[in-house]
Amino acid sequence: MAKRNNPITIGETTVYPGERKTLDLIVGKLYTHSELTMPVQVLCGKLAGPVLFVCAAIHGDELNGVEIIRRLLKVKSLNRLKGTLIAVPIVNLHGFINHTRYLPDRRDLNRSFPGSEKGSIAGRMAHLFLNEIVKKSTHGIDLHTGAINRSNLPQIRANLDDAETMRLAQAFNTPLMLNSNLRDGSLRAAALKRKIPILLYEAGEALRFDELSIRGGVRGIINVMRELEMIAKSRKKANTKNKKAVIARSSFWMRAPQSGIFRSLVQDGERIIANETLMGVVSDPFGESEVEIFSPNNGVVIGQMKMPLVNEGEALYHVAKFARSDIVAESVGGFHEEMADDSVLLYPTEDIPDI
């Protein structure tokens, strides 16, 4: 017989099996005397299972994840949830309201973990999130985008040397994965110290909705929840195309050879042939001095600058290297086709098929 789930307490609110509650965690007060809060929705399934947190807007200007979580919470399969889902669509509410990456103390929340109960706002927020959300979870998914004026091809960054993390990363099913180094003060580093497997989904750019990235994020989370047996697998026939993401061996940045007007000639996900593929051009306003950009290595573009005004040395392209870049390009193409199919995620309240 299936075991009944346990209640979970977040802040001062207890959510019992079969309940769904929205609550606000109090971070502190601003100098206006207004409270700074962190909105949370908890779905406690009737039956026992993993406790998964899904969060977005740790950087307040990264909006795709907010929409991903909104759509996720409308999926009908959650009515039969096993275990507990903790959804935190806006971790950094101050940054979200002010369209900024940072907090009032100008600190990056994703460099402030594990934080401190008596520290700055960034430290307090990190401490609160770690103790009230992360420590009460068994797994996590952290949703991000590129920075302002920088795009990211949908990708998973994680500690792929860990077997459980690798299993979930494969299930998420983005076109590619990066075995990303941990950064001091990051949520991922804090979670892994507590042996909580966590995936970081990077897709799109700041302050913009990108439909491809949003659909890929919703589908990926549903895939992970199916892998964890939190929701039932689809009875619809699975599409076998693009079933496994490809792991990048390494990545590198290509920088502006001079200051000027930047014109990119390649798309995210495009395959690059070393010293052959013309990636872009940087010229002066008169077009008298133009420098063409070629990659020194084969690879695939996984991110790029979107602002056409650049200074010498600025990062223009993020290129990942693979043993077979042609396979990655095919995987990206398949991902685009799948996410363009309106029957997949246009109506998020419907059950989502395995694809």
C-alpha positions in Angstrom: 0.0 0.0 0.0 1.3 3.5 -0.9 2.5 5.5 2.1 0.7 8.7 3.0 2.7 11.9 2.6 3.9 14.0 5.5 2.8 17.6 6.1 5.4 20.3 5.4 5.9 23.5 7.3 7.3 26.6 5.5 7.7 29.6 7.7 4.7 29.6 10.0 2.4 27.7 7.6 1.8 24.0 7.6 0.5 22.3 4.5 -1.1 19.0 4.9 -1.4 16.1 2.4 -3.9 17.0 -0.3 -3.6 20.7 0.3 -2.3 23.5 -1.9 -1.4 26.8 -0.1 0.2 30.1 -1.1 2.2 32.0 1.5 4.6 34.8 1.9 8.0 34.4 3.7 9.0 37.6 5.4 12.6 38.6 4.4 12.6 41.9 6.4 11.5 45.5 6.1 12.7 48.2 3.8 13.4 51.7 4.9 9.9 52.6 3.7 8.6 50.3 6.5 7.2 48.1 3.8 7.8 44.3 4.2 10.0 42.5 1.7 8.5 39.1 1.1 9.1 35.9 -0.9 5.9 34.4 -2.4 5.7 30.6 -2.2 3.1 28.1 -3.3 3.2 24.6 -1.8 1.5 21.5 -3.3 1.5 18.6 -0.8 0.4 15.4 -2.5 -1.7 12.9 -0.6 0.9 10.1 -1.2 4.6 10.2 -0.2 7.3 11.0 -2.6 10.2 13.5 -3.2 10.1 17.1 -2.2 11.1 19.2 -5.2 11.6 23.0 -5.2 11.4 25.0 -8.4 12.6 28.6 -8.2 13.0 31.6 -10.5 14.1 35.2 -10.4 17.0 34.8 -8.0 18.2 37.5 -10.3 15.2 39.8 -10.4 15.4 40.7 -14.1 15.3 37.0 -15.3 11.7 36.6 -16.2 11.3 33.4 -18.2 11.3 31.2 -15.1 8.4 33.2 -13.6 6.3 32.3 -16.6 7.5 28.7 -16.6 6.4 28.3 -13.0 3.0 29.9 -13.7 2.3 27.4 -16.5 3.7 24.5 -14.5 1.2 25.2 -11.7 -1.7 24.8 -14.2 -0.8 21.3 -15.3 -3.6 18.9 -14.4 -1.2 16.1 -13.6 -0.3 17.9 -10.3 -3.8 17.0 -9.0 -2.4 13.5 -8.6 1.0 14.5 -7.2 3.1 12.2 -5.2 5.4 14.0 -2.8 5.6 17.8 -2.5 6.2 20.6 -4.9 7.5 23.9 -3.6 7.2 26.7 -6.2 9.0 30.0 -5.7 8.4 32.0 -8.9 10.0 35.2 -7.5 12.9 34.7 -5.1 14.2 38.3 -5.4 11.0 40.3 -5.3 12.9 43.7 -4.9 14.9 43.1 -8.1 11.8 41.8 -9.9 9.8 45.0 -9.1 12.7 47.2 -10.1 13.7 45.3 -13.2 17.2 44.7 -11.8 19.4 41.7 -11.2 20.5 42.9 -7.8 19.1 43.7 -4.3 19.0 47.1 -2.6 22.5 46.5 -1.1 23.8 46.0 -4.8 24.7 42.4 -4.0 24.1 39.4 -6.2 21.8 36.9 -4.4 23.4 34.0 -6.2 26.7 34.8 -4.7 25.4 35.3 -1.2 24.6 31.7 0.0 24.5 30.3 2.6 23.8 33.8 3.9 23.2 35.0 7.5 20.2 35.6 9.6 21.6 39.0 10.7 23.4 40.0 7.5 22.5 42.4 4.7 19.3 41.9 2.8 21.1 39.6 0.3 22.5 37.5 3.2 19.1 37.4 5.0 17.3 36.4 1.8 19.8 33.7 1.0 19.6 32.3 4.6 15.8 32.3 4.5 15.6 30.5 1.2 18.2 28.0 2.1 16.6 27.1 5.5 12.9 27.3 4.6 13.0 25.9 1.1 16.2 24.1 0.1 16.8 22.2 3.4 13.3 20.9 3.3 13.7 19.5 -0.2 15.2 16.4 -1.7 15.8 17.9 -5.2 15.8 21.3 -6.8 15.5 23.1 -10.2 16.8 26.7 -10.4 15.6 28.7 -13.5 17.7 31.4 -15.1 18.3 33.4 -18.3 21.2 35.2 -19.8 22.0 38.7 -18.5 20.7 41.9 -20.0 21.4 42.0 -23.8 22.7 38.4 -23.7 20.9 35.3 -24.9 21.4 31.7 -23.8 20.4 28.6 -25.8 18.3 26.4 -23.6 20.8 24.3 -21.6 21.2 22.5 -18.3 24.2 23.4 -16.1 24.9 20.9 -13.3 27.3 18.7 -11.5 27.1 15.9 -14.0 29.6 13.8 -12.1 26.9 13.0 -9.6 24.8 10.1 -10.7 21.4 11.4 -9.4 22.0 14.8 -10.9 23.0 13.3 -14.2 19.8 11.2 -14.2 17.6 14.2 -13.8 19.6 16.3 -16.3 19.1 13.7 -18.9 15.4 13.5 -18.1 15.0 17.3 -18.4 16.0 16.9 -22.1 17.5 20.2 -23.3 19.6 20.1 -26.4 22.8 20.2 -24.4 24.3 20.1 -20.9 27.3 21.7 -19.4 29.2 20.1 -16.5 29.5 23.5 -14.8 31.9 24.3 -12.0 30.5 25.4 -8.7 30.8 29.1 -7.8 31.3 30.2 -4.2 28.2 31.7 -2.8 25.8 30.2 -5.4 22.6 28.4 -4.6 23.8 25.3 -6.4 27.0 25.2 -4.3 25.0 25.5 -1.1 22.5 22.8 -2.1 25.2 20.4 -3.2 27.0 20.8 0.2 23.8 19.4 1.7 23.7 16.6 -0.9 20.6 18.0 -2.6 20.8 17.4 -6.4 20.0 20.6 -8.3 19.7 21.5 -12.0 20.2 25.0 -13.3 18.2 25.7 -16.4 19.6 28.6 -18.5 17.5 29.9 -21.4 16.7 33.2 -23.1 17.7 36.7 -22.0 16.8 39.0 -19.1 13.7 41.2 -19.2 12.2 39.2 -22.1 9.8 36.3 -22.5 11.1 33.7 -25.0 8.4 31.2 -25.9 10.9 28.4 -27.0 12.7 28.7 -23.7 9.5 28.8 -21.6 8.0 25.7 -23.3 11.3 23.9 -22.9 11.4 24.8 -19.2 7.8 23.6 -18.5 8.4 20.3 -20.4 11.7 19.8 -18.7 10.3 20.1 -15.2 7.4 17.8 -16.0 10.0 15.3 -17.4 12.0 15.5 -14.2 8.9 15.0 -12.0 8.0 11.9 -14.1 11.5 10.6 -13.6 11.1 11.1 -9.9 7.7 9.4 -10.1 6.0 12.4 -8.6 3.5 12.4 -11.5 2.5 9.5 -13.8 4.2 9.0 -17.0 2.2 9.9 -20.1 0.3 7.1 -21.8 0.8 8.8 -25.1 3.4 7.4 -27.5 6.7 9.0 -26.8 8.6 10.8 -29.6 12.1 9.2 -29.7 13.7 12.2 -31.5 16.2 14.2 -29.4 15.8 12.0 -26.3 19.3 12.6 -24.9 21.1 15.9 -24.4 24.7 16.1 -25.5 27.3 17.0 -22.9 29.8 19.8 -23.8 33.4 19.0 -23.3 34.2 22.7 -22.6 33.2 26.2 -23.6 34.9 29.5 -24.3 34.0 33.1 -24.9 34.9 35.0 -28.1 35.4 38.8 -27.5 35.1 41.9 -29.5 38.3 42.5 -31.5 37.6 46.3 -31.5 35.0 48.8 -30.4 32.2 49.6 -32.8 28.9 48.4 -34.3 28.4 44.6 -33.9 26.4 42.6 -36.4 25.9 38.9 -35.6 25.5 36.5 -38.5 24.7 33.3 -36.6 21.9 32.1 -34.3 22.1 30.4 -31.0 22.5 26.6 -31.6 24.3 27.1 -34.9 27.2 24.9 -35.7 30.5 26.7 -36.2 33.4 25.4 -38.3 36.8 26.7 -37.1 38.2 29.5 -39.2 35.5 29.0 -41.8 32.1 30.2 -40.5 31.8 33.9 -40.6 30.1 34.6 -37.2 29.8 38.4 -37.2 31.4 41.7 -38.0 32.5 44.7 -35.8 32.9 48.0 -37.7 33.2 51.7 -37.0 30.1 53.8 -37.8 31.4 54.6 -41.3 32.2 51.1 -42.2 35.8 52.1 -43.0 37.3 49.7 -40.4 35.6 46.2 -40.3 36.8 43.2 -38.5 35.3 39.8 -39.3 34.9 37.2 -36.5 35.8 33.6 -36.9 36.1 30.9 -34.2 39.5 29.2 -33.6 37.6 26.0 -32.8 34.7 23.9 -34.0 31.6 24.2 -31.8 28.1 25.4 -31.3 26.9 28.9 -30.3 25.2 28.6 -26.9 24.9 32.3 -26.1 25.6 35.7 -27.6 25.5 39.5 -27.2 22.3 41.1 -28.4 23.4 44.7 -28.1 25.0 45.9 -31.3 27.1 48.6 -29.6 30.3 46.9 -28.1 33.6 47.9 -26.7 36.8 46.1 -27.4 37.2 43.0 -25.3 33.5 42.5 -24.5 32.2 39.0 -24.7 30.3 38.4 -28.0 29.7 34.7 -28.2 29.7 31.8 -25.9 30.8 28.7 -27.8 30.7 25.1 -26.5 33.0 22.4 -27.8 31.7 18.9 -28.4 33.2 15.6 -29.8 30.5 15.8 -32.5 29.1 19.3 -33.0 27.0 18.1 -35.9 25.0 15.8 -33.5 24.4 18.8 -31.2 23.2 20.9 -34.1 20.7 18.2 -35.0 19.6 18.0 -31.4 19.0 21.8 -31.4 17.0 21.5 -34.6 14.8 18.8 -33.1 14.3 20.8 -30.0 13.1 23.8 -32.0 10.7 21.6 -34.0 9.2 20.1 -30.9 8.8 23.4 -29.1 7.2 24.9 -32.1 4.4 22.3 -32.0 1.4 24.1 -30.4 -0.1 20.8 -29.3 2.8 20.3 -26.9 2.5 23.2 -24.5 0.2 25.8 -25.9 -2.5 24.6 -23.5 -0.5 23.9 -20.3 -3.6 22.7 -18.4 -3.6 19.5 -20.5 -1.4 16.6 -19.7 2.0 17.0 -21.4 3.2 14.1 -23.6 6.7 12.6 -23.4 8.7 14.2 -26.2 
